[in-house]
Structure formats: C-alpha cells, structure tokens
C-alpha cells in the first residue's frame, strides 16, 4: 500500500501522474468525506460515509441517503 507524505497527504498514492491541481482537489474532497458529519435527525456529530451517497449515524442508528461526498453543501 502506498504511504502518505506530509505535503501531499492521501493523494501521494498517485505519485506525479495526475498533476498538483488534481491531487490538491482530491485531498480536499477526501478530507471532507472522511470527517464526522452532523446528523440531520439527531443533530450530533456521528455520521460516517459508508459508500457513495449512503450515510450512517452511530448515535441514533439512522441510515440514509444524501449527497455523495459530504452532507452539507460547501461554499
């Protein structure tokens, strides 16, 4: 498995093949999709992404569908 580096983070697995702009955008999306989101039902931070568009709240046990990468639309 590829290792992460401090500067390029998780996109280090792609080496230099895709360019810095593409890998930078990938880092932003992956950082958002992996952090805990706020549940729309119980309003607590505990929702994790299971797959594209499928979310599961660990606090209230709800499983629901929403946006693919993160729940709230980012500005």
C-alpha positions as a printed Julia matrix, in Angstrom:
75×3 Matrix{Float64}:
   0.0    0.0     0.0
   1.21   3.5    -0.76
   2.34   5.68    2.09
   1.16   9.19    2.85
   3.5   12.15    2.99
   3.11  15.35    4.92
   2.93  17.66    1.93
   0.66  15.79   -0.46
  -1.29  13.73    2.09
  -3.53  10.93    0.8
  -3.01  11.78   -2.86
   0.58  10.59   -2.55
  -0.63   7.22   -3.76
  -0.91   8.71   -7.27
   2.7    9.96   -7.39
   3.18  12.68  -10.0
   0.97  11.12  -12.67
  -2.05  13.43  -12.34
  -0.55  16.84  -11.56
  -0.7   19.02   -8.48
  -4.07  20.69   -9.11
  -5.97  17.43   -9.48
  -4.3   15.87   -6.46
  -4.97  19.02   -4.41
  -8.68  18.88   -5.21
  -8.75  15.2    -4.35
  -7.22  15.95   -0.94
  -9.97  18.49   -0.18
 -12.8   16.11   -1.11
 -11.32  13.15    0.73
 -10.69  15.17    3.88
 -14.34  16.29    3.93
 -15.81  12.87    3.25
 -13.79  11.17    5.98
 -14.56  13.55    8.82
 -17.59  13.08   11.05
 -20.65  14.9     9.72
 -23.61  16.29   11.7
 -26.7   14.07   11.64
 -29.85  15.75   10.23
 -32.03  13.66   12.57
 -30.34  13.94   15.98
 -28.04  16.96   15.28
 -24.99  15.23   16.75
 -21.64  14.69   15.02
 -21.54  10.98   14.38
 -22.46  10.37   10.75
 -19.95   8.45    8.67
 -19.98   7.74    4.96
 -20.43   4.05    4.17
 -20.37   4.31    0.38
 -21.25   6.88   -2.28
 -24.44   8.54   -1.04
 -25.05   6.14    1.87
 -24.59   7.56    5.36
 -24.93   6.0     8.81
 -25.32   7.79   12.16
 -23.65   5.98   15.02
 -25.52   7.99   17.67
 -29.15   7.43   16.62
 -28.66   4.43   14.31
 -30.27   6.02   11.24
 -29.07   5.0     7.81
 -30.0    7.37    4.99
 -29.1    8.57    1.52
 -27.81  12.04    0.74
 -25.01  13.72   -1.2
 -22.14  11.53   -2.38
 -19.12  13.03   -0.6
 -20.42  15.19    2.26
 -23.8   16.02    3.72
 -23.87  19.81    3.65
 -23.15  21.79    0.52
 -19.79  23.52    0.92
 -19.42  27.15   -0.13
